[in-house]
Amino acid sequence: MFQTPFLRPERTARQVFDWAIRQAVHADRIGFSEYWLGEHATLDWESIPNPELVIAAAALQTKQIKFGPLAHLLPYHHPATLAIQTAWLSQILEGRYMLGVANGAYPTDAALRGITDMSKNHAMMFEAIQMMEKVWKAEPFQEQGEFWKVGFPEANPAKPLRDVRPYGGKMTMAMTGLSAPSPSIAFAGEHGFIPASVYAGNPFLRSHFETYKEKMEANGRKADRSMHRVVRDVIVADTDAEARKLAIEGGIGLAWKKYIKPTYERFGVLKGLVHDPSVDPADVDAEYLAEHVWITGSPETVRQKMEAWFDDLGGPFGTLLIYSHDYIDDPEPWEHSMELLVKEVAPKLPSAEQEAVA
């Protein structure tokens, strides 16, 4: 699950927090493998500024699911501070933590930090990663970068330092990509990070897959497609009609109408989602989205749609992340959708691991 979250702006902070925790506990109980959370400071529909607070609270109520921010926006954090905080959270979760990072795409989040020119955000992100990795080694250094000063203190036998390294000695890293070609996905391939792609049409995803493969192989790594995460809207119900109704008349339909479609238009992403070139992106409505963009239906219908999707992509990828939406007022049908997906659909789908073996 990707808990962006897409929640109505009138939801209170407590409602957002409670929903995120409830979703994490339910996802863990029914067998989801991963739970990622967005980080945004100013956006009205994406309302979690501190994903680590949700992760820490959910850690106490879950047993097997892995957590991660998707993503911490590195230009807006001091690298050393974030390195220590995320390493500690990885120690708390004892192997159930992954760190997603990104450069930040929204001008209002940047303006909050005094950044009015976002052209250097990618450079800031790459510098921050390099500095964080040095901090995690827990070896003395001092460094003046282009954007930050970072260091690690000398050891003092009279006053030992605590262990600030990530759990197991290494941080599992993920990086999101929002463009095609994507410099972030390229960087992920160069460094062996997990690539995470927001669904914006199959040509967009194929571009990410190829970029990642090319960079992995160029750096002497196996191009493992099972590492790839893809985020997409999925609704499952007992019948096709129930699934369409739950999507179109529920939280997904409202979020797309009020927030996601206008946002995708601004970023130039909407056109890539249009199934038929003769369709004007401005005319895309919930019925079109339910048929061509969201994956909706009964378990068997969703299985068939997923397999057709994989075929068009040239094979399956690693992990599907479903967006979380606002079903706070009536959560049972949404949570039933989650359960059908993980218990009735997923076991019948091919996997990237199986394809690699074959």
NORPE-V524710 format. One record per residue. N is the residue number from 1. RES is the residue in one letter. OMEGA is omega in whole degrees, 0 to 359 (* if undefined). Layout:
BEGIN
N:RES:OMEGA  N:RES:OMEGA
END
This chain:
BEGIN
1:M:172  2:F:179  3:Q:185  4:T:349  5:P:172  6:F:182  7:L:183  8:R:185  9:P:181  10:E:177  11:R:179  12:T:177  13:A:180  14:R:177  15:Q:178  16:V:181  17:F:181  18:D:180  19:W:180  20:A:178  21:I:180  22:R:180  23:Q:179  24:A:181  25:V:179  26:H:180  27:A:178  28:D:184  29:R:185  30:I:172  31:G:172  32:F:183  33:S:185  34:E:179  35:Y:183  36:W:181  37:L:177  38:G:176  39:E:175  40:H:185  41:A:190  42:T:189  43:L:187  44:D:180  45:W:181  46:E:204  47:S:174  48:I:179  49:P:184  50:N:181  51:P:182  52:E:178  53:L:177  54:V:181  55:I:181  56:A:180  57:A:181  58:A:180  59:A:182  60:L:186  61:Q:181  62:T:186  63:K:188  64:Q:186  65:I:178  66:K:183  67:F:172  68:G:169  69:P:176  70:L:14  71:A:168  72:H:183  73:L:193  74:L:178  75:P:186  76:Y:179  77:H:170  78:H:187  79:P:183  80:A:179  81:T:181  82:L:179  83:A:181  84:I:182  85:Q:181  86:T:177  87:A:179  88:W:178  89:L:176  90:S:176  91:Q:179  92:I:184  93:L:173  94:E:177  95:G:181  96:R:182  97:Y:174  98:M:182  99:L:173  100:G:181  101:V:178  102:A:184  103:N:180  104:G:185  105:A:188  106:Y:183  107:P:181  108:T:175  109:D:178  110:A:182  111:A:178  112:L:180  113:R:178  114:G:181  115:I:178  116:T:176  117:D:185  118:M:183  119:S:181  120:K:183  121:N:179  122:H:179  123:A:177  124:M:179  125:M:182  126:F:177  127:E:181  128:A:179  129:I:181  130:Q:180  131:M:179  132:M:179  133:E:176  134:K:179  135:V:182  136:W:176  137:K:179  138:A:177  139:E:185  140:P:173  141:F:170  142:Q:184  143:E:173  144:Q:178  145:G:177  146:E:187  147:F:185  148:W:165  149:K:183  150:V:176  151:G:172  152:F:188  153:P:173  154:E:178  155:A:177  156:N:183  157:P:181  158:A:180  159:K:186  160:P:176  161:L:177  162:R:180  163:D:182  164:V:180  165:R:177  166:P:178  167:Y:181  168:G:176  169:G:182  170:K:179  171:M:172  172:T:187  173:M:174  174:A:181  175:M:181  176:T:176  177:G:183  178:L:180  179:S:177  180:A:359  181:P:186  182:S:176  183:P:179  184:S:177  185:I:176  186:A:179  187:F:178  188:A:178  189:G:179  190:E:187  191:H:178  192:G:177  193:F:172  194:I:175  195:P:178  196:A:184  197:S:171  198:V:182  199:Y:176  200:A:181  201:G:184  202:N:176  203:P:177  204:F:181  205:L:179  206:R:176  207:S:179  208:H:180  209:F:183  210:E:178  211:T:181  212:Y:180  213:K:181  214:E:183  215:K:177  216:M:183  217:E:179  218:A:180  219:N:173  220:G:180  221:R:175  222:K:180  223:A:186  224:D:182  225:R:180  226:S:177  227:M:189  228:H:173  229:R:177  230:V:182  231:V:181  232:R:178  233:D:179  234:V:175  235:I:178  236:V:175  237:A:182  238:D:178  239:T:177  240:D:183  241:A:179  242:E:180  243:A:179  244:R:180  245:K:181  246:L:179  247:A:187  248:I:184  249:E:184  250:G:187  251:G:180  252:I:181  253:G:181  254:L:181  255:A:179  256:W:181  257:K:188  258:K:191  259:Y:190  260:I:180  261:K:177  262:P:179  263:T:179  264:Y:176  265:E:180  266:R:183  267:F:178  268:G:184  269:V:189  270:L:183  271:K:180  272:G:180  273:L:184  274:V:184  275:H:184  276:D:181  277:P:180  278:S:181  279:V:175  280:D:180  281:P:180  282:A:182  283:D:182  284:V:179  285:D:185  286:A:180  287:E:178  288:Y:181  289:L:180  290:A:182  291:E:192  292:H:185  293:V:173  294:W:173  295:I:184  296:T:175  297:G:173  298:S:178  299:P:181  300:E:179  301:T:180  302:V:177  303:R:181  304:Q:179  305:K:180  306:M:181  307:E:176  308:A:177  309:W:179  310:F:181  311:D:181  312:D:179  313:L:183  314:G:179  315:G:179  316:P:175  317:F:188  318:G:188  319:T:173  320:L:173  321:L:177  322:I:174  323:Y:170  324:S:181  325:H:187  326:D:172  327:Y:185  328:I:185  329:D:179  330:D:189  331:P:189  332:E:179  333:P:178  334:W:181  335:E:173  336:H:176  337:S:178  338:M:183  339:E:177  340:L:180  341:L:186  342:V:185  343:K:185  344:E:184  345:V:188  346:A:182  347:P:183  348:K:183  349:L:173  350:P:180  351:S:178  352:A:178  353:E:179  354:Q:179  355:E:181  356:A:179  357:V:181  358:A:*
END
